[in-house]
Amino acid sequence: MQHYIQSFVLDVFRLSIWLVLLTIIFVPLETFCFQKRQQVFRKGFFTDLGYYFLNNLIPKFFLVLPISIVARGVHHLEMTGLYSWVVYIPLPIRLMLVIVVGDFGAYWGHRWCHEIPFLWRFHSIHHSAEEIDWLVNTRAHPLDLFFTRVCGLIPIYLMGLAQSTGKTTDLLPLLYTLFGIIWSFFIHANICWRFGWLEKLLSTPAFHHWHHTNDGKEYINKNYAAIFPWIDKLFGTFYLPRNRWPSKYGI
């Protein structure tokens, strides 16, 4: 019992340090480069703060079972030599492939959360925010986070891009997950920056804010990709006007 208490306290401390660092980065940015003027302690701020700790303290073993099942299946395919070619791909290229494949999977997981009523019951919590800033990224039901992360990780293992066996942890899925989390804080941020042609290659606050819009039926259910907007282009869900931002958010 003492071990679990110590582990819990360390996790809270670690998360508190990360929270301070994120606050130091994003609060000044949103103060001086805001897209919409709003208070730091806006409506729902403390709700999102609670979600920040909740969704990072829930045990990670919820992901273990589905990933283990996929990894076991991949191991049998690996024995046939199907994935032996992956070993020869240089690590930087393989990391890039992991991010692209993971974002394809996460795109469809995210899209299903909007299109399937049962999944929307959980995902709607994230869209309930009527003011958007970096901390809104943490407003999510734990099962919603679990589903989208699994959708992103499973294709990575199915394509043999991640290590399915071995005694050491494969860093590539961890780097993909870490990059996705950090980028999600950025694209939720209340900052007015636009990036020209780069907005067609990488998701930005303007791109993702249109995903949260409540301006009308013709604007909703767009921009599902977390990292690469061209995935939305590919599947016909891209929307990003040049000189406009959403006028309101929420459900």
Secondary structure, DSSP 8 states (H G I E B T S, - for coil): -HHHHHHHHHHHHHHHHHHHHHHHHHHHHHHHS-SS---TT-TTHHHHHHHHHHHHHS-GGGGHHHHHHHHHHHHHHHHTTTTGGGGGS-HHHHHHHHHHHHHHHHHHHHHHHHHSHHHHHHHHHHHT-SS--GGGGG-S-HHHHHHHHHHHHHHHHHTT-S--SSSS--HHHHHHHHHHHHHHHHHHS------GGGGGTS--HHHHHHHTB-S-TTTSS----SS-HHHHHHHT-----SS---S-B--
